[in-house]
Amino acid sequence: MTELAGVSDFIAARMIGEIGDIRKVKSKAAFGHLTGTAPIPASSGLTVRHRLNQAGNRRMNHALWLMALTQSRIHPGTRDYIERKTSEGKTKKEAFRCLKRHLANVIYSRMVADARRLEPAN
């Protein structure tokens, strides 16, 4: 996990420590809900938008925020992602919410792959 841009040893340890066994999380959607990055519809009239989910593990959500903030400063691909989202009409805050959800998906995929790799062969 520390190979990702913006992921320090502290953030990796926080995520692994809070989750424990990743096999108990059934899907990316469940992981998003666990981390508080699953979007909640907050539409009104013709305006379609989503807001931050206040549920979930706030420590994991904070770790994702630190990752997103660091990546937005040092990683050119992430800067392009934020610019693309803001050009689509999202606010910067909404763009970061999308980025945190994307990072949660990436971390979930990495952790599942690592768990499968470390399982003993039967």
C-alpha positions as protocol buffer text, in pm:
chain_id: "A"
residue {
  index: 1
  type: MET
  ca { x: 0 y: 0 z: 0 }
}
residue {
  index: 2
  type: THR
  ca { x: 289 y: 236 z: 66 }
}
residue {
  index: 3
  type: GLU
  ca { x: 377 y: 219 z: -303 }
}
residue {
  index: 4
  type: LEU
  ca { x: 80 y: 449 z: -373 }
}
residue {
  index: 5
  type: ALA
  ca { x: 156 y: 820 z: -390 }
}
residue {
  index: 6
  type: GLY
  ca { x: 62 y: 994 z: -66 }
}
residue {
  index: 7
  type: VAL
  ca { x: 51 y: 680 z: 147 }
}
residue {
  index: 8
  type: SER
  ca { x: 292 y: 694 z: 439 }
}
residue {
  index: 9
  type: ASP
  ca { x: 369 y: 413 z: 679 }
}
residue {
  index: 10
  type: PHE
  ca { x: 134 y: 579 z: 929 }
}
residue {
  index: 11
  type: ILE
  ca { x: -159 y: 588 z: 689 }
}
residue {
  index: 12
  type: ALA
  ca { x: -101 y: 229 z: 577 }
}
residue {
  index: 13
  type: ALA
  ca { x: -82 y: 113 z: 939 }
}
residue {
  index: 14
  type: ARG
  ca { x: -397 y: 309 z: 1026 }
}
residue {
  index: 15
  type: MET
  ca { x: -593 y: 149 z: 742 }
}
residue {
  index: 16
  type: ILE
  ca { x: -470 y: -204 z: 814 }
}
residue {
  index: 17
  type: GLY
  ca { x: -519 y: -164 z: 1189 }
}
residue {
  index: 18
  type: GLU
  ca { x: -873 y: -31 z: 1155 }
}
residue {
  index: 19
  type: ILE
  ca { x: -983 y: -293 z: 902 }
}
residue {
  index: 20
  type: GLY
  ca { x: -814 y: -599 z: 1040 }
}
residue {
  index: 21
  type: ASP
  ca { x: -907 y: -892 z: 815 }
}
residue {
  index: 22
  type: ILE
  ca { x: -1012 y: -755 z: 475 }
}
residue {
  index: 23
  type: ARG
  ca { x: -1190 y: -1083 z: 396 }
}
residue {
  index: 24
  type: LYS
  ca { x: -1476 y: -980 z: 626 }
}
residue {
  index: 25
  type: VAL
  ca { x: -1554 y: -687 z: 391 }
}
residue {
  index: 26
  type: LYS
  ca { x: -1763 y: -832 z: 108 }
}
residue {
  index: 27
  type: SER
  ca { x: -1728 y: -569 z: -168 }
}
residue {
  index: 28
  type: LYS
  ca { x: -1594 y: -231 z: -272 }
}
residue {
  index: 29
  type: ALA
  ca { x: -1934 y: -82 z: -188 }
}
residue {
  index: 30
  type: ALA
  ca { x: -1920 y: -226 z: 164 }
}
residue {
  index: 31
  type: PHE
  ca { x: -1565 y: -94 z: 203 }
}
residue {
  index: 32
  type: GLY
  ca { x: -1683 y: 250 z: 85 }
}
residue {
  index: 33
  type: HIS
  ca { x: -1958 y: 246 z: 345 }
}
residue {
  index: 34
  type: LEU
  ca { x: -1710 y: 132 z: 613 }
}
residue {
  index: 35
  type: THR
  ca { x: -1472 y: 418 z: 530 }
}
residue {
  index: 36
  type: GLY
  ca { x: -1747 y: 679 z: 501 }
}
residue {
  index: 37
  type: THR
  ca { x: -1679 y: 742 z: 131 }
}
residue {
  index: 38
  type: ALA
  ca { x: -2002 y: 595 z: -5 }
}
residue {
  index: 39
  type: PRO
  ca { x: -2196 y: 883 z: -161 }
}
residue {
  index: 40
  type: ILE
  ca { x: -2534 y: 984 z: -25 }
}
residue {
  index: 41
  type: PRO
  ca { x: -2783 y: 1135 z: -270 }
}
residue {
  index: 42
  type: ALA
  ca { x: -2861 y: 1497 z: -179 }
}
residue {
  index: 43
  type: SER
  ca { x: -3053 y: 1602 z: -487 }
}
residue {
  index: 44
  type: SER
  ca { x: -3318 y: 1870 z: -493 }
}
residue {
  index: 45
  type: GLY
  ca { x: -3533 y: 1957 z: -789 }
}
residue {
  index: 46
  type: LEU
  ca { x: -3324 y: 1954 z: -1104 }
}
residue {
  index: 47
  type: THR
  ca { x: -2996 y: 1962 z: -912 }
}
residue {
  index: 48
  type: VAL
  ca { x: -2839 y: 1615 z: -890 }
}
residue {
  index: 49
  type: ARG
  ca { x: -2556 y: 1586 z: -640 }
}
residue {
  index: 50
  type: HIS
  ca { x: -2418 y: 1370 z: -362 }
}
residue {
  index: 51
  type: ARG
  ca { x: -2288 y: 1463 z: -21 }
}
residue {
  index: 52
  type: LEU
  ca { x: -2037 y: 1325 z: 226 }
}
residue {
  index: 53
  type: ASN
  ca { x: -2142 y: 1024 z: 423 }
}
residue {
  index: 54
  type: GLN
  ca { x: -2104 y: 1106 z: 794 }
}
residue {
  index: 55
  type: ALA
  ca { x: -2130 y: 739 z: 889 }
}
residue {
  index: 56
  type: GLY
  ca { x: -1842 y: 499 z: 877 }
}
residue {
  index: 57
  type: ASN
  ca { x: -1505 y: 497 z: 1042 }
}
residue {
  index: 58
  type: ARG
  ca { x: -1390 y: 859 z: 1071 }
}
residue {
  index: 59
  type: ARG
  ca { x: -1024 y: 764 z: 1129 }
}
residue {
  index: 60
  type: MET
  ca { x: -1015 y: 573 z: 802 }
}
residue {
  index: 61
  type: ASN
  ca { x: -1194 y: 859 z: 629 }
}
residue {
  index: 62
  type: HIS
  ca { x: -934 y: 1101 z: 764 }
}
residue {
  index: 63
  type: ALA
  ca { x: -653 y: 878 z: 637 }
}
residue {
  index: 64
  type: LEU
  ca { x: -817 y: 881 z: 291 }
}
residue {
  index: 65
  type: TRP
  ca { x: -844 y: 1260 z: 311 }
}
residue {
  index: 66
  type: LEU
  ca { x: -472 y: 1288 z: 387 }
}
residue {
  index: 67
  type: MET
  ca { x: -396 y: 1059 z: 93 }
}
residue {
  index: 68
  type: ALA
  ca { x: -617 y: 1265 z: -140 }
}
residue {
  index: 69
  type: LEU
  ca { x: -467 y: 1592 z: -23 }
}
residue {
  index: 70
  type: THR
  ca { x: -110 y: 1467 z: -63 }
}
residue {
  index: 71
  type: GLN
  ca { x: -178 y: 1314 z: -403 }
}
residue {
  index: 72
  type: SER
  ca { x: -343 y: 1632 z: -526 }
}
residue {
  index: 73
  type: ARG
  ca { x: -22 y: 1818 z: -446 }
}
residue {
  index: 74
  type: ILE
  ca { x: 241 y: 1578 z: -579 }
}
residue {
  index: 75
  type: HIS
  ca { x: 79 y: 1346 z: -836 }
}
residue {
  index: 76
  type: PRO
  ca { x: 9 y: 1492 z: -1184 }
}
residue {
  index: 77
  type: GLY
  ca { x: -259 y: 1231 z: -1263 }
}
residue {
  index: 78
  type: THR
  ca { x: -451 y: 1324 z: -950 }
}
residue {
  index: 79
  type: ARG
  ca { x: -432 y: 1694 z: -1036 }
}
residue {
  index: 80
  type: ASP
  ca { x: -576 y: 1611 z: -1378 }
}
residue {
  index: 81
  type: TYR
  ca { x: -854 y: 1409 z: -1210 }
}
residue {
  index: 82
  type: ILE
  ca { x: -947 y: 1704 z: -984 }
}
residue {
  index: 83
  type: GLU
  ca { x: -942 y: 1944 z: -1279 }
}
residue {
  index: 84
  type: ARG
  ca { x: -1160 y: 1710 z: -1484 }
}
residue {
  index: 85
  type: LYS
  ca { x: -1415 y: 1679 z: -1204 }
}
residue {
  index: 86
  type: THR
  ca { x: -1429 y: 2056 z: -1151 }
}
residue {
  index: 87
  type: SER
  ca { x: -1470 y: 2111 z: -1526 }
}
residue {
  index: 88
  type: GLU
  ca { x: -1768 y: 1873 z: -1510 }
}
residue {
  index: 89
  type: GLY
  ca { x: -1933 y: 2123 z: -1276 }
}
residue {
  index: 90
  type: LYS
  ca { x: -1842 y: 1974 z: -939 }
}
residue {
  index: 91
  type: THR
  ca { x: -1706 y: 2190 z: -662 }
}
residue {
  index: 92
  type: LYS
  ca { x: -1355 y: 2123 z: -534 }
}
residue {
  index: 93
  type: LYS
  ca { x: -1504 y: 1964 z: -225 }
}
residue {
  index: 94
  type: GLU
  ca { x: -1715 y: 1727 z: -437 }
}
residue {
  index: 95
  type: ALA
  ca { x: -1412 y: 1645 z: -652 }
}
residue {
  index: 96
  type: PHE
  ca { x: -1217 y: 1547 z: -340 }
}
residue {
  index: 97
  type: ARG
  ca { x: -1510 y: 1331 z: -226 }
}
residue {
  index: 98
  type: CYS
  ca { x: -1493 y: 1149 z: -561 }
}
residue {
  index: 99
  type: LEU
  ca { x: -1117 y: 1113 z: -525 }
}
residue {
  index: 100
  type: LYS
  ca { x: -1149 y: 967 z: -175 }
}
residue {
  index: 101
  type: ARG
  ca { x: -1400 y: 712 z: -306 }
}
residue {
  index: 102
  type: HIS
  ca { x: -1161 y: 621 z: -588 }
}
residue {
  index: 103
  type: LEU
  ca { x: -874 y: 581 z: -340 }
}
residue {
  index: 104
  type: ALA
  ca { x: -1092 y: 362 z: -118 }
}
residue {
  index: 105
  type: ASN
  ca { x: -1156 y: 135 z: -418 }
}
residue {
  index: 106
  type: VAL
  ca { x: -785 y: 118 z: -498 }
}
residue {
  index: 107
  type: ILE
  ca { x: -694 y: 33 z: -138 }
}
residue {
  index: 108
  type: TYR
  ca { x: -965 y: -231 z: -115 }
}
residue {
  index: 109
  type: SER
  ca { x: -839 y: -396 z: -436 }
}
residue {
  index: 110
  type: ARG
  ca { x: -480 y: -393 z: -311 }
}
residue {
  index: 111
  type: MET
  ca { x: -572 y: -537 z: 29 }
}
residue {
  index: 112
  type: VAL
  ca { x: -785 y: -814 z: -124 }
}
residue {
  index: 113
  type: ALA
  ca { x: -504 y: -903 z: -366 }
}
residue {
  index: 114
  type: ASP
  ca { x: -254 y: -914 z: -78 }
}
residue {
  index: 115
  type: ALA
  ca { x: -488 y: -1132 z: 132 }
}
residue {
  index: 116
  type: ARG
  ca { x: -529 y: -1378 z: -156 }
}
residue {
  index: 117
  type: ARG
  ca { x: -155 y: -1386 z: -216 }
}
residue {
  index: 118
  type: LEU
  ca { x: -85 y: -1462 z: 151 }
}
residue {
  index: 119
  type: GLU
  ca { x: -350 y: -1735 z: 188 }
}
residue {
  index: 120
  type: PRO
  ca { x: -201 y: -2079 z: 234 }
}
residue {
  index: 121
  type: ALA
  ca { x: -250 y: -2312 z: -63 }
}
residue {
  index: 122
  type: ASN
  ca { x: -469 y: -2613 z: 12 }
}
